[in-house]
Amino acid sequence: MTTILIVDDDKLVRESMKAFLEQNGFSTETACNGDEALQIATDHMVDVAVIDIYMPQKDGLETIMAMKKDGRGLRIIATTGAQDTGGGSPLDWATRLGANRVLQKPIDPASLLRMIAELEAESGEPPN
């Protein structure tokens, strides 16, 4: 079973995404910031992380860099509700730093499931 780590400082986003993913057959872990996410990824077997970019303490971009640096091959979907402010889209930056996929908020559930399935197929894992 694929385990998804949901990383978002918004409790409602975490809880609704957790419920949705579990209803669709995934195991989940949740974290409210990057520091907590890195600890969970160290302590638990996680296959995919869905990471919000703007969070307190350790933001999503820092978290993506740290997760990619550890070399475990964790696949990452970066999310944000922020738009390009002239310095480049936050999602473009996430891709440059190692995110495998990006998803603009509000998150379309069908798009999230499709991205997870693509990442499972790329890794050779059987789909859920």
Buried (B, 14 or more C-beta within 10 A) or exposed (E): EBBBBBBBBBEEBBEBBBEBBEEEEBBBBBBBBBBBBBEBBEEEEBBBBBBBBBBEEBBBBBBBBBBBEEEEEBBBBBBBBBEEEEEEBBBBBBBEBBBBBBBBBEBEBEEBBEBBBBBBEEEEBEEB
